[in-house]
Amino acid sequence: MLKLFYNGNILLNDTCTQEQSVLVKDGKTYKIGIFDALKAKYPQAEIIDLQGHTLMPAFFDSHSHFMAFAISLIQPSFKECKNNEEIKEKISAYLKSNNSDGNSLTAFRDFPVLSQNNEISKTVLDTIAPNTPVVLQHQSGHGGMFNSKALEIIKQNLYGFSDEIQEAEKTGYLYENAYINALKLIPVSDEKIILKAVKKAQDIYFSYGITTFQEGCLTSQMLPVYKTALKTNIIKGDIIAFTAPENYASALEYFKDINSPHFKLGGIKIFIDGSPQLKTALMYRHYLGENNNFGKCSITDEGIKNALDTAYRNKCQILCHANGDKACDMFINAVKTYSIEHADISNCSPVIIHGQFINPFHLLGLKSLNISASFFVSHILHYGDMHVKNLGYNTASQMSPLNSALHSINFTLHQDTPVMPPDMFESIYCAAARKSRSGSVLGENQKISVLEAVKAVTINAAKQYFQHNSKGSIAEGKNADYTVLDKNPLSAGLEEIRNIKILETIKNGNTVWKL
């Protein structure tokens, strides 16, 4: 079936033009040209009137945790709670209304504070939920507070984290690797409930104009859900998944009988440090007021080398979570050393995920190693003021050094969903405005244009994951993955960017979401 889109702004390469129209055939962009000429040549085409709106390539999610987002949709959130008392009331009301039986984890997301000075202590949580395992998950995804019932379950099976468990029995808090591994040990909702959440999560991604999603941390617990979702054709978008190095071979084997165009095992993912808002990002300089706190390292040099070995042997991509400047340097130096002493790893196209405090001067050296970066630039808006307080203005103002990256590497932007909603226009706005919640501009010298930010969430992202020949721009022969907007982002005012509406999302020529 042929579809001819016309009468709108078509975002092609570096321009947005009203003169061109787009003809779609068999799910791909077939022809781009003048409307009257295409209509005359293909009279059987269905005419799609854009009514003056903007047609642009669909967004490409360069880093998020799709399944974690799906699961978050069946967890109660503290987003609307204004104080600790409302948080307590929400926990109590939810447990009462859901008749919690004490066998499965009740996880509350978006817990705003992780501090031993917090009014909601482990003791308070035990009083509210004496018989049900409960975890309050920090909004960063890097820590949480567990009650005693939850700790009873995990301490018998969380090997290698005895010090963390002993501390958690006092405070309730687990961070980073201990926290992530603890969550894996506690049962969650059954598959039917999660599959419904998967469909809902997909619709939300579509509503933000995204047609390719990332699964940034594929665990063994997720494999059956993904397999069922693919076999039953629930997944209509495209998912690129990354797993821990030790799980890569088993994941390949697990999906060998799945021949779906909507799923690709992209490679492996490692974590070097934590998050700056929890003061666990690994830095060269200590956090202000905490002379002995330089953040946390989650992996050894040998662990990084082993991961690079896995990527090289399997000819797959490697992603590295690194926020702090020291963490970024650890990965860069490991790639450089591996390439000198072992083998050229550049074909594995390493990606630094987040890279928030990467030294701008070090970006120049990344090109020769074929390392790219995906920046969590909306941290400037949501946590910028906090980073100024914890790290100082000079350091905070150079976070996500996009303008420096623009002149050295291919880079992308992401929202790290479920940490933030998958709102690519928020990323675009933050990249161009670099304003914190207080209105302070953090890093005038690191601003980029709206056009460059749009590229970072479309064609650059497709390049980062080897899909630029089929996605990322409106071009003949590429997939007809589009989104229709109420305004042209290239001509809208900067403060209008965040309010641009997605009117329709199109995957392979077919509408998958419409306002």
N, C-alpha and C positions, 0 to 999 in steps of 0.2 A: 504494500500500500504506500502511495506517495502522499506526503504532506508538504504544503508550501507555506512557510511562515513569512508574513510581510507586514508592512505598515507599522514598523516599530524601529527602535534603535537597536542595531545588531552590533554587539561588541566583538570586533574582529581584530586580533592582534593588539596593536597599540591604539586603536581608534574605535569610536562608536559611530556607525554610519546609518542613516535612514535610507540611503539609496539602494542598499543591497537587500536581497531576500535569500532565504535558506530553504532548500528542497531536501527533504528527508526520504530515504528509501531503505527498506529492510533494516531499520534501526540505526542507520548511519547518515552522516551529513553527505549528501550525494552531490549537490551542486550549490554554488553560491553565485548569485548574479542579480541582474535587474528583474524586478517582478514581472513586468509585461512580457519580457522575452521568455522567462521560465514558464509562465502561465500558458503562453502560446505553444511552447514546445511540449509541455506536459499537461494537456487540458484535463486529464483524468485525476490530477492531484487534488486532494482535499485542501481547501484554502483556510488557513489559520490566520485570522486578523488579530494582530498584537495590540491594536487600538492605541498605538503610540507608546506602548510600554517598552521596556528594554529586555532583549534576549541576550543572555550571556552564558558562557560555559558553566555547567554545574560545579559547585565547590567540591574540592578533593580534600578530605580530612587527612592531614598528614600525621596526626598523632592523637589518639584517644583510646579509651578502654570501653569498647562497645558493650560487651557483656556486663561489665561492672555497672554501666549506665542502666542497662535493662533491669538488673537486679535492684538497683537503687529505686526504681519506680515502684517496687513493691515493699519498700521500706519507708517508714514514717520519717519525715524530715523536720528539722528544727528551724528551717529557713524563716518561718513567720514568727518565731518566738522572740519576744523582745527582752526577756530577762531569764534568770535562772529559775524563778518560780514557775514561769510558763513552761520551761523545759521539763521540770519535775511533774507538773500537771499533765503534760502530754504523754510522758512515759507511763504514768499511772493509768490514765484513761485508756491508752492503747492496749496495755496488758489486760486490763479488765474487760474491755470490749471484745478482745480476740481470744479470751479463755486460754491463755498460754499454759501449756501442759508441762513445761520444764524439760522437754526433750530436745527442742530445736532452738537455735539461736534467734533472738530477736535483735535485729541490728537497726539502730537509729542513725541516720546520716546527717551530715552538715553540722555536727557538734562544733560550736564556734571557738571554744577555748580548750587548750590542753595545758593546764598549769596546776601545780600542787596547791596553789592558792585559790583554785576555783571552788566556788561554794558547793558545787555538786561533786562530792568526794566519792570514793569507792564505798565508804560506810553508808552514805546517803543512798547510793545506788543499790546496795544490798538491802536496805530497809524497804525501798520501793519494790524491788524484785528479788525476794529471797529464794524463790523456787524456779525461776526462769533464767537461763543464761542470756545475758544482755551485753552488748557492746555499743558504746557511743563512738561513732566513727568521725574523726576530725575531717573537716571539709577538704583538707589537702589530700586525703587518702594515704597519709604517711604515718598515722598513729591513731590510737583509740584508747578508751577506758573500758575495762572489763570488770564485771562484778564477780563475786566469789564463785557463783555457780558456773559461769563461763570458764573461769580459771581452773576449776576442778576438772573440766573436760580436757583442756589443752595442756595442762602441766604434765600429764602422764604421757603425752605423745610429742611434745615440742622439744625434740632433742637438739642439743648444742646451744641452747639458750637458757641455761640454768640461772645465770646471774640476772638476766632480764626477768625471768619468772619470779625469782625471789623478790626483786624490787617491785614487780607488779602485784604480788600478794600484799604488799604494804600500801601501794599507791593506786593500783588498778591500771596503770599506764603501760602500754607496750608501744614501741616505735619501730619503724623501718622493717628490716628483715624479720624480726621476731613477731611484729604485728601482722605482717603479710602472711607468714607461715601459720600463725595462730588462727586466722580467719579460715584457712583451708581445712582445719581440723574440726570445725563446728558445722553440723548439718544445716542446710538451707532449705528453701521451699522445694516442693517436688517439681518434676520436669514440666508438667502441664501448665503450672502457674508461671514458670519461667518462660516458657514458649510464648505465652500471651504477652509477657513483658517484652520479649524480643520483638514481637510484631509492633508493639506500641513504641518501643525505642526507635525502631526503623522509621516509623511514621514521623517521629519527632525530628530525626535527622533529615528526612525528606522535606519537612516543613521549614527547615533552615537552608534548603537548597543544596544539600549534600547528597551525592549519589554513590560515592566511594568512601567507605568507612575503614578505620583501622581498629584492629584488636591488638592493643599494645602490650598485652601480657596474657597470652593464652596458657591457662593452667590445665592440668590433667582433669580437674573437676568439670571444666567447661566442655571437654571434647564430646561427650554424649549429647549435650544440648545442641551444639553446633551441627553435629551429624544429623540429628533428627530434624532440625530446622531446615537443613539443606535438602534432605530426602523428601520432606513434605512441602518443599517450595515456599516456605514462609519468607525466606530471604530473597528480596527482589533487587536490593542494591548490591554493590560489590564490596567484599570484605577482604582486607589483607591482614593476615595474622602473624604475630611474632611470639615465639615461645622461649623459655629458658634454654640455654645451651644443652643441658642434660636431657631435656624433653624433646628436642628437635627430631631425632630419629624415630622415636615412638609416635610422635604426631604425624610424621610422614606416612608411617605404616598404617596408622589409624584411619587416615583419609584416602588411602590408595584406591578404594573402590568408589569414591565420590568424584564424579566427573561433572563438576558444576562450574559454569562460567562466573558464578558469583562468589567463589571462594578461592583464595590463594594463600598458601603458607609461604610468607615472604622471607622468613629467616629467624634470627635469634635476637634476644634482648637481654642486656645486663644492666645492673644498677650499681653505680659507684657511690652515690651519696643520697641525701634526703632532700628536704625542702627548706628554702630560706625562711619561710614564715614560722617554721618550727625550730629554726636555728640548727638544723641538721645538714644543711648544704655545706660541703667541705670547702673551707676558705683558707687562704694564706694568712689573713689577718683575723684575729679573734672578734667575736661579736661584742659590740660596745657594752661595757659594764660586766663582761664575763671573760676575764683574762685567760681562762683555761679552756674556753669553748671555741673550737675552730670548726665545729660541725662533726659529722660522723662519716666514716668510710665503711661501705657495705661489702667490699670485696678486696682481695689481695692482688698484688701485681701478678702472681701466678694464676689467679682466677681469671684476670683479664686475658693473659696469654692463652690460657686454655680455651677461652671463648673465641679468640681470634683463630685458634687452631680449628675449632669446630666450623667456623664460618668458611675458612679456607678449604677444608676438606670437603665440605658439602656445597661449595660454590654458592653460598647464600649470603644475604645481606645481614649486617650486624648493626643494631641500634644500641646506643648507650645513654642511659639516663645519667646526666651530669649537670648539676646546677651551679655549684661553686667554682671559682676560678681554679682552685687546686684540683678539683675533680675533673674538670675539662682538660687540664694539663696532663693529668694521669693517663687519660685515654689517648690524647694526641701523642704523647711520648711512647705509649705502648704500641700504637699503630706504627709509629716511625721506627722503633726498635725492631718490631716484628718484621717489617719490610726489609730492614738491613740485615738482620741475623738469620731470618728463616725464609720468608717468601714474600713476594709482592702481593699485598692484601688489598690493593686499590680496587680490584674488580669486585670486591665485596661491598663497595660503596658505603663505607661506615657513615652513620648519622649520629650526631650529638643531639639528643633530645633535651629540650629546655635551654641548655647553654646560657642561662640567664646572666651569669657573671663571668662569662668567658672574657679573657683579656682581648680587647679589640685588635691589638697589635699581633696577636697570635693567629688571627683569622687569615693573614696573608700566607702562612705556612700550610694551611689546610688544603689549598688547591692542588699542590703537588702530591698529596696523599689521597686525593679524591674523597676527602671528608666533607660532608655538608652538615647543615644544622637546621633544626626546627625549633623556633623560638616561641616561648609561652609569653607573648608580649602583653597580654591583658593583665599580667601581674602588675604592670605599672599602674593601671587603674585601681585594681582591687587591693593590692598590697604595697604599692609604692611608698606610701607614707610610713608604713611599718618598716620597710627596708631602710628608709632614711634614718629612722630611729635606731635600728639594730646594727646598721653597717656604715652609717654616715652618708652625707649627701653626695660626695664625689663618687663613691662606689655605686650607690643606688642610681645615680643619674646615668651611668653607663651600662646599666643592665640591658639585656637584649640589644646589643649594638648593631642595629639593622643597617645604618648607613655605611658603617665600616664593612659589614658583610656584603653589601651591595657591590662593592668594588673588589671582592675577592672570591666569594663562593656562591653556589646555588643554595638558597635558603627558603624555608617555608615558615608559616605561622600556624599555630594550633591553639585549641582551647582546653586540651587535656580532660575532656569530658570523661567522667561526671564531676570533675573538680569545678568546671564551669560549663554552662549550657553550650552546645555546639554552634554558637553564633559567630559565623565568620565575619559578619559586619562589625562585631565588637573588636575582633582582632585587627581588621582593616583600620578602624577608627583609632585604636590605641597605637598602631604603627605610625600613623600620620600625625596624631595629636600629642601622644606621650604625656597625657595629663593624669595625675593621681586623683583620688577622691576629693582631696582638699583643693584641687585646681592647679596645683603646682606642675610646671612642665619639668619633667625629668629627662634631661638629655636633648636639648635643642639640636645639638650636632648629630644626633642619631635618628632624627626624623626621616621618613621616606615619603614619597608621594603616594597618593591613593592608587594610582595605576600600578606602581611597583608592589604595593600591598595586595592588590587584586591578583597580580601574577603569582604572588607567594602562596595563595590559596587555590590556585587553578593550575596553570602550566608548570610552575616550579615544583609543585607537589607531585604532579604526574611524572616529572623528570626524576624526582627523588626516589620514586618507586618503580622506575623503568616502564611507565605506562604512557609516556608522552606521545607515542606513535598512535595511540587510540583515544586518548583523553586529554583534558586540560585546556583545550581551545576549540573554537568552532572552525573546523577546516575540513575540506573534502576528504572523505575516506575515514574520518574519525567517528567514534560513537556519537550518536545524537543524544548526548547527556547535557541538558540545558536547564537553566532556571529563568523564570520570567519575573521581572522586578517592576515595581510601580515607578521607580525613578532611575535615572542613569547615574551610577556612582561616580563617573568621571566628571560630571558637570554639577552634581549636587554639592551644596556647601558642606564643609567638614563636619559641622555639628548636626547635619541632616543624615550623615552616613548611618548612624546607629538606628535610625528610624525608618530606613528603607524596608519596604515590605516585600516578602517573597509571595508572589501571586500564584505561581505554579512551578512544579518541579517535574522534569521530563527525563525518563531513563530509556535509552535506546529507542527514542522516538515516541514513547508512550507516556502519558501523564500518570505519575505515581502519587502525586499530591496536588491539591488545588485549594486555594483559600475560599 
